[in-house]
Amino acid sequence: MIRDAAIYLLNHVAMDDSGWARFEHSFDLLSDDSPQIPTAAGVYILMSERTLFTYPAGASSVFYIGMAANLRSRLLDHRKFSRQVKNGEAATRYFPRYEWAANHGAIATYAVRPRKNSTMSPKDIESLLLAKFGEAFRAPPLANSQSAWDQP
């Protein structure tokens, strides 16, 4: 069960109205477990396992919102690179999101693109999620280098 207020909000203001399923599946990104992540296109959120980050209009464990053509491949890449950072290895690919994951723990949650009942692409949903997060917290997630949130 996901307990972050931001996930609850994003499920209600973005996912429910888009025809996409809610964020319900989650797993520890840094663990050795091998979760059954689908290979379908979709969107995902990375959140801290143990830290609430302070944003201008509240706190949330969410630090990154993304999309992928293949969720399994993308999330396993995030796992690989975050572990490299956590273990002090030279990361073969580096983005600040791996630093956040390595230092604060990371839970990943995802939603798969529906086969019907939605005309919204993963990119459309990612933009909507970033916009709604920005509106609610007055800033984009910490590790997103770009955001669809249009500040007033």
Backbone hydrogen bonds, N-H to C=O, Kabsch-Sander energy under -0.5 kcal/mol:
donor,donor_aa,acceptor,acceptor_aa,energy
8,Y,4,D,-1.9
9,L,5,A,-2.7
10,L,6,A,-3.0
11,N,7,I,-2.6
12,H,8,Y,-1.8
13,V,9,L,-3.0
14,A,10,L,-1.7
15,M,10,L,-2.0
16,D,11,N,-2.3
18,S,14,A,-0.7
18,S,15,M,-0.9
19,G,15,M,-0.8
20,W,15,M,-0.9
21,A,112,V,-0.6
24,E,22,R,-0.9
24,E,110,Y,-0.7
25,H,110,Y,-0.6
27,F,108,A,-1.8
29,L,27,F,-0.6
29,L,106,A,-2.5
30,L,106,A,-0.6
31,S,28,D,-0.8
37,I,35,P,-1.7
42,G,68,A,-2.4
43,V,111,A,-2.1
44,Y,66,G,-2.6
45,I,109,T,-2.5
46,L,64,Y,-2.7
47,M,107,I,-2.5
48,S,61,S,-3.1
49,E,104,H,-1.1
50,R,104,H,-1.3
53,F,51,T,-0.6
53,F,60,S,-3.0
55,Y,53,F,-0.6
55,Y,58,G,-3.5
57,A,137,F,-1.6
58,G,55,Y,-1.6
60,S,53,F,-2.0
63,F,46,L,-2.7
64,Y,46,L,-1.6
66,G,44,Y,-2.7
68,A,42,G,-2.6
71,L,40,A,-2.6
72,R,38,P,-1.4
74,R,70,N,-2.4
75,L,71,L,-2.9
76,L,72,R,-2.3
77,D,73,S,-1.9
78,H,74,R,-2.3
79,R,75,L,-2.1
80,K,76,L,-2.5
81,F,77,D,-2.7
82,S,78,H,-2.3
83,R,79,R,-2.4
84,Q,80,K,-1.9
85,V,81,F,-2.0
86,K,82,S,-2.6
87,N,83,R,-2.6
88,G,85,V,-1.5
89,E,84,Q,-2.4
91,A,89,E,-0.7
98,Y,95,F,-1.9
99,E,95,F,-0.8
100,W,96,P,-2.3
101,A,97,R,-2.2
102,A,98,Y,-2.5
103,N,99,E,-2.2
104,H,100,W,-1.9
105,G,101,A,-1.3
107,I,47,M,-3.3
108,A,27,F,-2.8
109,T,45,I,-2.1
110,Y,25,H,-1.1
111,A,43,V,-2.5
113,R,41,A,-2.9
125,I,121,S,-2.4
126,E,122,P,-2.9
127,S,123,K,-2.4
128,L,124,D,-2.3
129,L,125,I,-3.0
130,L,126,E,-2.6
131,A,127,S,-2.4
132,K,128,L,-2.8
133,F,129,L,-2.6
134,G,130,L,-2.5
135,E,131,A,-2.4
136,A,132,K,-2.1
137,F,133,F,-2.9
138,R,134,G,-1.9
143,A,63,F,-2.8
144,N,141,P,-1.7
145,S,143,A,-0.6
151,Q,149,W,-0.8
